Every structure is written in C-alpha cells, then in structure tokens.
Amino acid sequence: MRIRLICFDDHPIVREGLVAYLCQQPELLVLGAYEGFQDFLNSDVTHQGFDVALVDVLNPSSPGPQLVKQLIAFNPTCRVIALSSSDDPIHKSEMLRRGASEYLLKSTTGRTLLKTIIETMAAPPVGLREQAPDLKSIGEKLQLSAKELEVFSLISEGLSNAEISKLLFISESTVKTHVSNLLAKVGVESRSQLVVFAWKTGFER
C-alpha cells in the first residue's frame, strides 16, 4: 500500500516542485498540497485520511509549530516531517517538541526526503505515543543535574552537540562532558543508546 502524503508551503512554486517530484515515486500517493491548514480543511482530503504531512516551518500562513499541533490533533496516526530553510536549533527543537517526527533542510536531496518519509512510516506515530513521565522525576531517579537533564532532552530530540551548545549557550566541550556523564549515569555506551532509552521511557516528549 502506498504512503498517502500531503504538503504545506506558502510558496506555490515550492508546492508544485514537491508534488512533481513526489508523484513520480511509486511508494507514494500525493493527495494534495496546501498553503495553510484552513486550505486543507476546505479540501476533500479531510475525508480520505493521510499518513504523512510535509510541513514548511517558516510558513506565515500556518506557522510550523502550530500546524504540527493541528495536524496531529486532526489525525493522531499521522507523521509530520518538517522542511525548513533554517538550521536554527531553536526552530528544530520547537518542531520536534510539538510532534514532528523529523526535521529536514530544504537543501536536502529528493532521495533523502523519500528515504525519510519511508523510515518515518516505520516508527510509531507521535500522536499515539504514551504520555511521557514527568521529566523531573526521571532526572531525580538517574541523579541528573539540571543541565544534564536539559542536554538529555535535546539529545533525545536529535540535536547535535553544536546545536545544543548554541541553544544552551555553553561550549561544545561542556556539552561533551555532559554527554559523557549521561552515558555513565544511564548505563549505556553510545549516543544512539541514549536516544533509545529516551524512546522507551518517554523521556523525549
């Protein structure tokens, strides 16, 4: 069964380009492309259902974080992939916090976008994940400092050391120290295992 897809962007040429490329992919069924959420609500697609939504982060008609929340509320089983011209970690963090499954730059290749869409469908929908435990209680259980708790939360959202450094206004070497401490306290050997731990405990939400 093909993945049912919708797209959001305030620029018609971008919407047309996305649709033109994605319609050529046999794995996908493009249902529509819209400027904003209201346009989507006025369409017939609302009665068909969709699997994945591609969302422009800096869309003045439907700001990315707000649109992610609206889409997941409308369809809790959907996956949302954020597309942006900005690599600002604050934008990335906000989109992931609101429920986006992935964050890609618009400079990415079509092949990478297709691969991401397919891989995102293999993961549980964000809207159906169990509600996260209280982060403070998890931090206390693991004996994490306040800063380690912040770093862990950002790692679980997919941010790099450089992005965390910029977001928290600390040096990359300090971030690396926090990561080393987290590995020891959680009892894992790699950054990817930290993310898995976050997934299992609901820490990332």
C-alpha positions in Angstrom: 0.0 0.0 0.0 1.3 3.4 -1.0 2.0 6.1 1.6 -0.6 8.8 1.5 1.0 12.3 1.6 0.1 15.9 1.9 2.3 19.0 1.7 2.2 22.5 3.2 4.2 25.5 1.9 3.2 29.2 1.4 5.1 29.3 -1.9 3.2 27.9 -4.9 6.4 27.0 -6.8 7.7 25.0 -3.9 4.4 23.1 -3.6 4.4 22.4 -7.3 8.0 21.2 -7.2 7.4 18.9 -4.3 4.3 17.4 -5.9 6.0 17.0 -9.3 8.9 15.0 -7.7 6.8 13.0 -5.2 4.2 12.0 -7.7 6.9 10.2 -9.6 7.7 7.9 -6.6 5.8 4.6 -6.8 5.8 4.3 -2.9 3.8 7.5 -2.5 0.3 8.8 -3.2 0.2 12.6 -3.1 -3.2 13.7 -2.1 -2.7 17.4 -2.1 -0.6 20.5 -1.4 -1.8 23.5 0.6 -0.8 26.9 1.7 -2.1 26.5 5.2 -4.3 24.4 7.5 -7.5 26.2 6.5 -7.0 25.3 2.8 -6.6 21.7 3.9 -9.8 21.8 5.9 -11.6 23.1 2.9 -10.4 20.2 0.7 -11.9 16.8 0.1 -8.7 15.1 1.5 -10.0 15.6 5.0 -12.4 12.7 4.3 -9.7 10.4 2.8 -7.1 10.3 5.6 -3.4 10.8 5.1 -0.2 9.1 6.5 2.5 11.8 6.2 2.4 15.6 6.1 5.4 17.7 4.9 5.3 21.0 6.7 7.1 24.2 6.0 8.5 25.5 9.3 8.5 29.2 8.4 5.1 29.5 6.8 3.4 32.8 7.7 0.0 31.4 6.7 0.3 28.4 9.1 3.4 28.6 11.3 5.1 25.2 11.6 4.8 24.5 15.3 1.1 25.5 15.2 0.5 23.4 12.1 2.1 20.3 13.5 -0.1 20.5 16.6 -3.2 21.0 14.4 -2.4 18.1 12.1 -1.7 15.7 15.0 -4.9 16.8 16.7 -6.8 16.2 13.5 -5.1 12.8 12.8 -3.2 11.3 15.7 -1.9 8.5 13.5 -0.1 10.8 11.0 3.6 11.5 10.8 4.8 15.1 10.3 8.1 15.9 8.6 9.3 19.5 9.0 11.0 21.1 6.0 12.9 24.4 6.5 15.5 26.7 5.0 16.7 27.4 8.6 19.1 25.2 10.5 18.5 27.1 13.7 18.4 24.6 16.6 15.6 26.5 18.3 13.4 26.0 15.3 14.3 22.3 15.1 13.7 21.9 18.9 10.3 23.6 18.8 9.1 21.5 15.8 10.2 18.2 17.5 8.6 19.3 20.8 5.3 19.9 19.0 5.3 16.4 17.5 7.3 16.5 14.2 8.9 13.1 13.6 11.8 14.5 11.5 13.4 17.9 10.6 15.0 18.3 7.2 16.6 21.3 5.5 15.1 22.3 2.1 18.6 21.8 0.7 18.2 18.0 1.2 18.0 15.8 -1.9 14.8 14.2 -3.2 16.3 10.8 -2.5 16.9 11.7 1.2 13.4 13.1 1.5 11.9 9.9 0.1 14.1 7.7 2.4 13.0 9.8 5.4 9.3 9.5 4.5 9.5 5.7 4.3 11.6 5.4 7.5 9.2 7.7 9.4 6.3 5.5 8.5 8.1 2.6 10.2 8.1 4.4 13.6 5.1 4.7 15.9 3.0 7.9 15.3 4.0 10.7 17.8 0.3 11.3 18.4 -0.2 7.8 19.7 2.8 7.5 22.0 2.1 7.1 25.6 2.2 10.3 27.7 5.7 11.0 29.0 6.6 10.5 32.6 7.5 13.7 34.5 11.0 14.7 33.4 11.9 15.9 36.9 11.2 12.5 38.4 13.2 10.8 35.8 16.1 13.2 36.4 15.9 12.5 40.1 15.9 8.8 39.6 19.0 9.0 37.4 20.6 11.6 39.6 20.9 14.1 36.8 21.8 17.7 37.3 19.5 20.4 35.8 21.9 21.0 32.9 22.3 17.2 32.2 18.5 17.0 32.1 18.4 19.7 29.5 21.1 18.2 27.4 19.5 14.7 27.6 16.2 16.2 26.5 17.8 17.9 23.5 19.8 14.8 22.6 16.6 12.8 22.5 15.2 15.3 20.0 18.0 14.6 17.6 20.1 17.8 18.2 23.9 17.6 17.7 26.5 18.8 20.2 27.0 22.0 18.2 23.2 22.7 18.2 22.9 22.0 21.9 25.9 24.3 22.5 24.2 27.1 20.7 20.8 26.6 22.3 22.1 26.4 25.9 24.8 29.0 25.5 27.6 26.6 26.6 30.7 25.4 24.9 30.8 22.2 22.8 33.4 20.8 25.2 31.0 21.3 28.1 28.2 19.6 26.1 30.6 16.6 25.5 31.2 16.4 29.3 27.5 16.3 30.0 27.1 13.6 27.3 29.8 11.5 29.0 28.2 11.9 32.4 24.8 10.9 30.9 26.3 7.8 29.3 27.7 6.7 32.7 24.5 7.5 34.7 22.1 5.9 32.2 24.5 2.9 31.8 24.8 2.9 28.1 27.8 3.2 25.7 26.7 5.4 22.8 24.6 8.4 22.0 22.2 6.3 20.0 21.6 4.1 23.0 20.7 7.3 25.0 18.0 8.1 22.3 16.7 4.5 22.6 16.5 4.8 26.3 14.6 8.2 25.9 12.2 6.5 23.5 11.4 3.6 25.8 10.9 5.8 28.9 9.0 8.6 27.0 11.8 11.0 28.0 11.9 12.6 24.6 8.4 14.1 25.0 
